[in-house]
Amino acid sequence: MWDLTTGDPIGEPIVAHPVGVVTLALGEVAGRPVAVTGGYDDAVRIWDLTTRELVGEPIRLSNADRVDAVAVGEVNGRAVVVAAGGWGDATHKLPVRVWDLVTHKPFGEPMVGHSDLVLTVALGEVNGRAVAVTGSVDGTTRIWDLATRKQMGDPMVSGTGVGDVALGRVDGRQVAVSSDDENMRVWDLTTHKLIGVPIPTGLAYGVRTVVVGEVNGRPVVLAGGGYDEDGGGAVQVWDLSTHQPLGGRMRYTNWVGDVAIGHVDGRVVAVTGDGDGDVRMRDLSGHTQ
């Protein structure tokens, strides 16, 4: 953890998994802030961010050798964690599973429908229903009712593998933004239809991460990934209403693996992690580091 105002680390690192950490989400358990992590093992772990201690026993996916995606949300007043994982090859795909974040017990049956590995999960609401939106190597983005664990409507088909999904609202509509190869697609979560045409990102070596937020009162989406054959990376901001880029690319010396949007001292900032092992923060109003 880092203090975003000073840039200094807060306390000691949490040694979360015996091998690499792949995915992380933040939430609350009984009023305490927690981090939920998944990595290159078969476990989801919950950490008290105040004490840095593990909360309860790890949640085991069983029959998995890694956890690719975790997300934290609420269903009918119960805090839940949604996770997906798989084996190292695409022939072993596993369903998306839901657990009670307090008891660590399974919350209903797994959600089954994707025909290949699920790489990303985002939680939100559609028409007052708590939902999970998942993206898969099978080229589809799917919406699941978390109360019933049933798929809502037809899948949204990209044609190529979906690497990341982010949820937001634009012009009064609830939307999902998915990434596939060099493109982003914006989907209406009520109709399951594509809004406009796919957005070419210019990230020739793939979009690794997308995030939705707001800058100067405008809904925006950020995409990060690889940019050139020399290993350089970039992040680009788009206006989510017009699908037009805002400002120039923010360049990096290595690929960008993840990006988040937040507020520091009244400014909207993007926090990025890149292949150099660095975490960087940029002011989105002027794209300054």
Secondary structure, DSSP 8 states (H G I E B T S, - for coil): -B-TTT--B-SS-----SS-EEEEEEEEETTEEEEEEEESSSEEEEEETTTTEE-SS-EE-SS-SEEEEEEEEEETTEEEEEEEEE-SSTT-B--BEEEETTT--B-SS-B---SS-EEEEEEEEETTEEEEEEEETTSEEEEEETTTTEE-SS-EE-SS---EEEEEEETTEEEEEEEETTEEEEEETTT--B-SS-EE---TT-EEEEEEEEETTEEEEEEEEE-STTS-EEEEEEETTT--B-S--EEESS-EEEEEEEEETTEEEEEEEETTS-EEEEETTTTB-
